[in-house]
């Protein structure tokens, strides 16, 4: 083992232990009024860890571990594609059993089953299978949002969104040193026989979730009890508003998954290859890309909830997020150093945190007059369409320029095309969101005039 590998392993072990201690102290300090909230909070954090860990290394396993970019788009797109159907199924199962935990159990069991094949034999097929499992696991995130809201915060939708932005950050802190540790231990370039231990570690966290879930109590009498605090979608304007909000969310997911996670890790590896003629140099730290993103997302979400919406309103809040995101993509057009790319990545998460949390809060405040699907479920299914298209589009476009022998001019030309498409998508998202706010004002005016007419007639 080379000296840099030993140093990298020692550093990442130290970071991992420090993060575990920090997470423990933070969770101990958190005070929740309701009994059981902290246990569910810890379960949600642990549930996130394998998702954050495995979602990020799926592309690295396929393109570097298995050495094949021909079918790279399939495992990346499978993650989003399965979510289109899983979220609707989660709602159906929830209404059928009157329990949110039923889908959490389902997601945990599916992950247990789908992670085993790639541990036994890493190949493209098993990589696709595990990606489906990760996608179904990620689909349970909306279920956790609803579970928290029903059990503990029925009239506090935005508070739920704010509090639940902490577990992904803690999960990122924990999974990133694990990722850098294992990649640094590879004797050859991203040895699949070493990388398969990512899924073994993920399997361990999933088993912990399964055991913990048995001890987390869910009061089924609270199922759907939070709807009395939500706005029913009834009129034509309300339906148009909801559909357009879902479209904005899908565009935001399209942008986010085109420049983060597995795609971002493949990009920073390529930057290191072109800048230093050696992508080994990023092995020590490229796993921390997601930490930079999550830190930015946390600050963006807190700034939105505490300052921006109150001070400048929804339209200008989304405008600020869009401008920051456009600045990030413009910088990405010129940044060719892996260290600089790691630094500017915080802007990526910051902009996403501003826009995503705002939209999620408004979706959580609405309900349908049906016992088959929730606005959250439908919203996340449409979100998954954006994720699927994004991962397919970027992986397909880069398919022929991810090979080591390809000239960097070709690679950066393709990257520039992707960045300009993302900038156009952000402009479109802001225009659509502005129009939805206009629809919302029209609806409030209509309800106000109807109320005045009712008073006169009575």
C-alpha positions as CSV (number, residue, x, y, z in Angstrom):
1,X,0.0,0.0,0.0
2,X,1.4,3.4,-1.0
3,X,2.1,6.2,1.5
4,X,-0.7,8.4,0.2
5,X,-3.1,5.5,0.7
6,X,-2.1,5.0,4.4
7,X,-2.3,8.8,5.0
8,X,-5.7,9.0,3.3
9,X,-7.1,6.0,5.3
10,X,-5.9,7.5,8.6
11,X,-7.4,10.9,7.9
12,X,-10.7,9.5,6.8
13,X,-10.9,7.2,9.9
14,X,-10.3,10.3,12.1
15,X,-12.9,12.3,10.3
16,X,-15.4,9.4,10.5
17,X,-14.9,9.1,14.3
18,X,-15.2,12.8,14.8
19,X,-18.4,12.9,12.7
20,X,-19.9,10.1,14.7
21,X,-19.1,11.9,18.0
22,X,-20.5,15.2,16.6
23,X,-23.7,13.5,15.4
24,X,-24.2,11.8,18.8
25,X,-23.8,15.1,20.7
26,X,-26.1,17.0,18.3
27,X,-28.9,14.4,18.6
28,X,-28.5,14.4,22.3
29,X,-28.8,18.2,22.4
30,X,-31.9,18.3,20.2
31,X,-35.0,18.8,22.4
32,X,-38.4,17.6,21.0
33,X,-41.6,18.1,22.9
34,X,-43.3,14.9,21.7
35,X,-42.2,11.5,23.0
36,X,-40.8,9.4,20.2
37,X,-39.8,12.2,17.9
38,X,-36.1,11.8,18.6
39,X,-36.2,8.0,17.9
40,X,-37.9,8.6,14.6
41,X,-35.3,11.4,13.9
42,X,-32.4,8.9,14.5
43,X,-34.1,6.3,12.4
44,X,-34.5,8.8,9.5
45,X,-30.8,9.7,9.8
46,X,-29.6,6.1,9.6
47,X,-32.1,5.4,6.8
48,X,-30.4,8.2,4.8
49,X,-26.8,6.9,5.2
50,X,-26.9,3.9,2.7
51,X,-28.9,6.0,0.2
52,X,-26.3,8.8,0.3
53,X,-23.4,6.4,0.1
54,X,-24.7,4.1,-2.7
55,X,-26.4,6.7,-4.9
56,X,-23.1,8.6,-5.2
57,X,-20.9,5.5,-6.1
58,X,-23.3,3.9,-8.6
59,X,-21.7,5.9,-11.5
60,X,-18.1,5.3,-10.2
61,X,-18.7,1.5,-10.0
62,X,-20.1,1.4,-13.5
63,X,-17.6,3.6,-15.3
64,X,-14.4,3.0,-13.3
65,X,-15.0,-0.1,-11.3
66,X,-16.5,-2.1,-14.1
67,X,-14.9,0.0,-16.8
68,X,-17.9,0.3,-19.0
69,X,-19.6,3.6,-20.0
70,X,-21.8,2.1,-22.7
71,X,-24.6,1.3,-20.4
72,X,-23.8,3.9,-17.7
73,X,-27.1,5.7,-18.2
74,X,-29.1,2.6,-17.2
75,X,-28.1,2.2,-13.5
76,X,-28.2,6.0,-13.1
77,X,-31.6,6.4,-14.7
78,X,-33.0,3.3,-12.9
79,X,-32.8,5.2,-9.6
80,X,-35.2,7.9,-10.8
81,X,-37.4,5.7,-13.0
82,X,-38.4,3.3,-10.2
83,X,-39.4,6.3,-8.1
84,X,-42.1,7.3,-10.6
85,X,-44.1,4.2,-9.6
86,X,-42.8,3.6,-6.1
87,X,-44.2,6.9,-4.6
88,X,-47.7,6.1,-5.9
89,X,-47.4,2.6,-4.6
90,X,-46.3,4.1,-1.2
91,X,-49.6,6.1,-1.0
92,X,-51.7,3.1,-2.0
93,X,-50.1,0.9,0.6
94,X,-50.4,3.6,3.2
95,X,-54.1,4.1,2.6
96,X,-54.6,0.3,2.5
97,X,-52.9,-0.4,5.8
98,X,-53.6,3.0,7.5
99,X,-49.9,3.1,8.2
100,X,-46.9,5.0,6.9
101,X,-44.5,2.5,8.4
102,X,-45.7,-0.2,6.0
103,X,-43.9,1.3,3.0
104,X,-40.8,2.0,5.1
105,X,-40.7,-1.8,5.9
106,X,-41.2,-2.5,2.2
107,X,-38.4,-0.1,1.2
108,X,-36.0,-1.6,3.8
109,X,-36.7,-5.2,2.7
110,X,-36.3,-4.4,-1.0
111,X,-32.9,-2.8,-0.2
112,X,-31.9,-5.9,1.7
113,X,-32.7,-8.1,-1.3
114,X,-31.3,-5.8,-4.0
115,X,-27.9,-5.1,-2.4
116,X,-26.9,-8.7,-2.0
117,X,-26.4,-9.6,-5.8
118,X,-23.7,-6.9,-6.4
119,X,-21.9,-8.0,-3.2
120,X,-21.7,-11.5,-4.7
121,X,-20.9,-10.6,-8.3
122,X,-20.3,-6.9,-9.3
123,X,-21.5,-6.4,-12.9
124,X,-23.7,-4.0,-14.9
125,X,-26.8,-6.1,-14.2
126,X,-26.3,-6.2,-10.4
127,X,-25.5,-2.5,-10.5
128,X,-28.8,-1.8,-12.1
129,X,-30.6,-4.0,-9.5
130,X,-29.0,-2.2,-6.6
131,X,-29.9,1.1,-8.1
132,X,-33.5,0.1,-8.2
133,X,-33.3,-0.7,-4.5
134,X,-31.7,2.6,-3.7
135,X,-34.4,4.3,-5.8
136,X,-37.2,2.6,-3.8
137,X,-35.4,3.5,-0.6
138,X,-35.3,7.2,-1.7
139,X,-39.0,7.0,-2.4
140,X,-39.6,6.4,1.3
141,X,-38.3,9.9,2.1
142,X,-41.7,11.4,1.2
143,X,-43.3,8.8,3.5
144,X,-41.1,9.9,6.4
145,X,-42.1,13.5,5.7
146,X,-45.8,12.6,6.0
147,X,-45.2,10.4,9.0
148,X,-43.4,13.2,10.9
149,X,-46.1,15.6,10.0
150,X,-49.0,13.4,11.0
151,X,-47.5,12.2,14.2
152,X,-45.9,15.3,15.5
153,X,-46.4,18.5,13.5
154,X,-49.9,18.4,11.9
155,X,-50.1,22.2,11.6
156,X,-46.4,22.9,11.1
157,X,-45.6,21.9,7.6
158,X,-42.6,24.3,7.1
159,X,-41.2,23.3,10.5
160,X,-41.3,19.7,9.4
161,X,-39.4,20.5,6.2
162,X,-36.8,22.5,8.2
163,X,-36.1,19.9,10.9
164,X,-35.9,17.1,8.3
165,X,-33.2,18.9,6.4
166,X,-30.8,17.9,9.2
167,X,-30.7,14.1,8.8
168,X,-29.4,14.2,5.2
169,X,-26.6,16.4,6.3
170,X,-25.6,14.1,9.1
171,X,-25.9,11.1,6.8
172,X,-23.6,12.9,4.3
173,X,-21.1,13.6,7.0
174,X,-21.1,9.9,8.0
175,X,-21.1,8.4,4.5
176,X,-18.4,10.6,2.9
177,X,-15.4,9.4,5.0
178,X,-16.6,5.9,4.5
179,X,-16.7,6.5,0.7
180,X,-13.2,8.1,0.6
181,X,-11.8,5.4,2.9
182,X,-12.9,2.5,0.7
183,X,-11.9,4.1,-2.5
184,X,-8.4,4.9,-1.1
185,X,-8.0,1.3,-0.1
186,X,-8.4,0.1,-3.7
187,X,-5.1,-1.5,-4.8
188,X,-6.0,-0.9,-8.5
189,X,-8.1,1.9,-10.0
190,X,-11.5,1.5,-8.3
191,X,-11.2,-2.2,-7.8
192,X,-14.8,-3.6,-7.9
193,X,-13.8,-6.3,-5.4
194,X,-13.1,-3.5,-2.9
195,X,-16.0,-1.2,-4.1
196,X,-18.6,-4.0,-3.5
197,X,-18.0,-3.4,0.2
198,X,-20.0,-0.2,-0.1
199,X,-23.1,-2.3,-0.5
200,X,-22.1,-4.6,2.4
201,X,-21.8,-1.5,4.6
202,X,-25.1,-0.2,3.2
203,X,-26.6,-3.6,4.0
204,X,-25.5,-3.2,7.6
205,X,-27.2,0.2,8.0
206,X,-30.4,-1.2,6.4
207,X,-30.5,-4.0,8.9
208,X,-30.1,-1.5,11.7
209,X,-33.1,0.4,10.3
210,X,-35.2,-2.7,10.1
211,X,-34.5,-3.5,13.8
212,X,-35.1,0.1,14.9
213,X,-38.4,0.4,12.9
214,X,-39.9,-2.4,15.0
215,X,-39.4,-0.3,18.1
216,X,-40.7,3.0,16.6
217,X,-44.4,3.4,17.5
218,X,-46.9,4.8,15.0
219,X,-50.3,5.9,16.2
220,X,-52.5,4.8,13.3
221,X,-55.4,7.0,14.6
222,X,-53.3,10.0,13.4
223,X,-53.2,8.7,9.8
224,X,-54.3,11.6,7.6
225,X,-55.3,13.6,10.6
226,X,-53.2,16.5,9.4
227,X,-55.5,17.1,6.4
228,X,-57.7,19.4,8.5
229,X,-54.8,21.9,8.6
230,X,-54.2,21.6,4.8
231,X,-55.7,23.3,1.8
232,X,-58.0,21.0,-0.3
233,X,-57.3,21.2,-4.0
234,X,-60.7,21.7,-5.6
235,X,-61.1,24.5,-8.1
236,X,-59.6,24.6,-11.6
237,X,-57.1,27.3,-10.6
238,X,-55.9,25.2,-7.6
239,X,-55.3,22.2,-9.9
240,X,-53.5,24.3,-12.4
241,X,-51.4,25.7,-9.6
242,X,-50.5,22.3,-8.2
243,X,-49.6,20.8,-11.6
244,X,-47.3,23.8,-12.4
245,X,-45.7,23.5,-9.0
246,X,-45.0,19.8,-9.8
247,X,-43.5,20.9,-13.1
248,X,-41.2,23.4,-11.3
249,X,-40.2,20.6,-8.9
250,X,-39.4,18.3,-11.8
251,X,-37.3,21.0,-13.5
252,X,-35.4,21.5,-10.2
253,X,-34.8,17.8,-9.9
254,X,-33.6,17.7,-13.5
255,X,-31.0,20.4,-12.8
256,X,-30.0,19.0,-9.4
257,X,-29.3,15.4,-10.7
258,X,-27.4,16.7,-13.7
259,X,-24.7,18.3,-11.6
260,X,-24.5,16.5,-8.3
261,X,-24.1,13.0,-6.9
262,X,-22.7,10.3,-9.2
263,X,-22.5,12.8,-12.2
264,X,-20.5,15.3,-10.1
265,X,-18.1,12.6,-8.9
266,X,-17.5,11.4,-12.4
267,X,-16.8,15.0,-13.4
268,X,-14.3,15.7,-10.6
269,X,-12.4,12.5,-11.5
270,X,-12.2,13.7,-15.1
271,X,-11.0,17.1,-14.0
272,X,-8.2,15.5,-12.0
273,X,-7.3,13.3,-15.0
274,X,-7.0,16.4,-17.3
275,X,-5.4,18.7,-14.7
276,X,-2.8,16.3,-13.2
277,X,-2.9,13.3,-15.6
278,X,-3.9,11.2,-12.6
279,X,-7.4,10.8,-11.2
280,X,-6.0,9.0,-8.2
281,X,-5.3,12.4,-6.6
282,X,-9.1,12.9,-5.9
283,X,-9.6,9.6,-4.3
284,X,-8.9,11.1,-0.8
285,X,-11.6,13.7,-1.0
286,X,-14.1,13.4,-3.9
287,X,-16.5,11.7,-1.5
288,X,-16.9,15.0,0.2
289,X,-18.6,16.6,-2.8
290,X,-21.9,15.6,-1.3
291,X,-21.0,17.1,2.0
292,X,-20.3,20.5,0.3
293,X,-23.7,20.1,-1.4
294,X,-25.6,19.3,1.8
295,X,-23.9,22.1,3.7
296,X,-25.0,24.5,1.1
297,X,-28.5,23.0,1.0
298,X,-28.8,23.3,4.8
299,X,-27.8,27.0,4.8
300,X,-30.1,27.7,1.8
301,X,-33.1,26.0,3.5
302,X,-32.6,27.8,6.8
303,X,-32.1,31.1,5.0
304,X,-35.3,30.6,3.1
305,X,-37.5,29.7,6.1
306,X,-36.1,32.2,8.5
307,X,-35.3,35.3,6.3
308,X,-36.0,35.2,2.6
309,X,-39.7,34.3,2.4
310,X,-40.6,36.8,5.2
311,X,-38.5,39.6,3.8
312,X,-38.8,39.4,0.0
313,X,-41.6,36.9,-0.7
314,X,-41.8,33.7,-2.7
315,X,-41.2,35.0,-6.2
316,X,-38.0,36.8,-5.3
317,X,-36.8,34.0,-3.1
318,X,-37.0,31.6,-6.0
319,X,-35.3,34.3,-8.2
320,X,-32.4,34.5,-5.7
321,X,-32.0,30.7,-5.7
322,X,-32.2,30.7,-9.5
323,X,-29.5,33.4,-9.8
324,X,-27.2,31.6,-7.4
325,X,-27.7,28.4,-9.4
326,X,-27.0,30.1,-12.7
327,X,-23.8,31.6,-11.2
328,X,-22.8,28.1,-10.2
329,X,-23.3,26.8,-13.7
330,X,-21.4,29.7,-15.3
331,X,-18.5,29.1,-12.9
332,X,-18.7,25.4,-13.9
333,X,-18.1,26.4,-17.5
334,X,-14.7,27.8,-16.6
335,X,-13.5,25.8,-13.5
336,X,-11.1,23.0,-14.7
337,X,-9.3,22.4,-11.3
338,X,-10.8,19.7,-9.1
339,X,-10.1,21.6,-5.9
340,X,-11.9,24.7,-7.3
341,X,-14.8,22.6,-8.4
342,X,-15.1,21.1,-4.9
343,X,-15.2,24.7,-3.5
344,X,-17.9,26.1,-5.8
345,X,-20.1,23.0,-5.3
346,X,-21.4,24.5,-2.1
347,X,-23.3,27.1,-4.3
348,X,-25.0,24.2,-6.0
349,X,-26.5,22.9,-2.8
350,X,-27.2,26.4,-1.5
351,X,-29.4,27.3,-4.5
352,X,-31.1,23.9,-4.4
353,X,-31.8,24.3,-0.7
354,X,-33.5,27.7,-1.3
355,X,-35.8,26.5,-4.1
356,X,-36.5,22.9,-3.1
357,X,-37.5,23.5,0.5
358,X,-39.8,26.3,-0.5
359,X,-41.7,24.2,-3.0
360,X,-41.8,21.2,-0.8
361,X,-43.4,23.2,2.0
362,X,-46.2,24.3,-0.3
363,X,-46.8,20.8,-1.5
364,X,-47.0,19.5,2.1
365,X,-49.7,22.1,2.8
366,X,-52.1,20.7,0.3
367,X,-54.3,17.6,0.1
368,X,-56.6,15.8,-2.3
369,X,-60.2,14.7,-1.7
370,X,-59.3,11.1,-2.3
371,X,-58.1,8.1,-0.3
372,X,-55.8,6.8,-3.0
373,X,-52.9,9.2,-3.4
374,X,-51.5,12.3,-1.7
375,X,-50.1,15.5,-3.2
376,X,-46.7,14.5,-1.8
377,X,-46.8,11.2,-3.6
378,X,-47.9,12.6,-6.9
379,X,-45.4,15.4,-6.6
380,X,-42.5,13.0,-5.9
381,X,-43.5,10.8,-8.8
382,X,-43.4,13.8,-11.2
383,X,-40.1,14.7,-9.5
384,X,-38.8,11.3,-10.4
385,X,-39.5,11.9,-14.1
386,X,-37.2,14.9,-13.9
387,X,-34.5,12.7,-12.2
388,X,-34.8,10.0,-14.8
389,X,-34.6,12.3,-17.8
390,X,-31.7,14.2,-16.2
391,X,-29.5,11.1,-15.4
392,X,-30.3,9.6,-18.8
393,X,-29.5,12.9,-20.6
394,X,-26.2,13.6,-18.9
395,X,-24.9,10.0,-19.0
396,X,-26.0,9.5,-22.6
397,X,-24.4,12.8,-23.7
398,X,-21.1,12.0,-21.9
399,X,-21.1,8.3,-22.9
400,X,-18.6,8.7,-25.7
401,X,-16.4,11.2,-23.9
402,X,-15.9,9.5,-20.5
403,X,-13.2,7.2,-21.9
404,X,-9.6,8.2,-20.8
405,X,-8.3,8.5,-24.3
406,X,-10.8,11.1,-25.4
407,X,-9.4,14.6,-25.7
408,X,-10.4,17.0,-23.0
409,X,-11.7,19.5,-25.6
410,X,-14.5,17.1,-26.4
411,X,-15.3,16.4,-22.8
412,X,-15.5,20.1,-21.8
413,X,-17.6,20.9,-25.0
414,X,-20.2,18.3,-23.8
415,X,-20.1,19.7,-20.2
416,X,-20.6,23.2,-21.6
417,X,-23.7,22.0,-23.5
418,X,-25.1,20.4,-20.3
419,X,-24.5,23.6,-18.2
420,X,-26.3,25.8,-20.8
421,X,-29.2,23.4,-20.9
422,X,-29.4,23.6,-17.0
423,X,-29.3,27.5,-17.2
424,X,-32.2,27.4,-19.6
425,X,-34.1,25.0,-17.4
426,X,-33.7,27.3,-14.4
427,X,-35.0,30.3,-16.3
428,X,-38.0,28.3,-17.4
429,X,-38.6,27.1,-13.8
430,X,-38.6,30.7,-12.5
431,X,-41.0,31.8,-15.2
432,X,-43.4,28.9,-14.4
433,X,-43.2,29.6,-10.7
434,X,-43.9,33.3,-11.2
435,X,-47.0,32.3,-13.1
436,X,-48.1,29.9,-10.3
437,X,-47.9,32.8,-7.8
438,X,-50.2,34.8,-10.1
439,X,-52.7,32.0,-10.2
440,X,-52.6,31.8,-6.4
441,X,-53.4,35.5,-6.1
442,X,-56.3,35.1,-8.5
443,X,-57.6,32.2,-6.4
444,X,-57.4,34.2,-3.2
445,X,-59.3,37.1,-4.9
446,X,-62.0,34.7,-6.1
447,X,-62.5,33.2,-2.7
448,X,-62.6,36.7,-1.1
449,X,-65.3,37.9,-3.5
450,X,-67.3,34.7,-3.0
451,X,-67.1,35.2,0.8
452,X,-68.3,38.8,0.4
453,X,-71.2,37.7,-1.8
454,X,-72.1,35.1,0.8
455,X,-72.2,37.6,3.6
456,X,-74.5,40.0,1.5
457,X,-76.9,37.2,0.6
458,X,-77.1,35.9,4.2
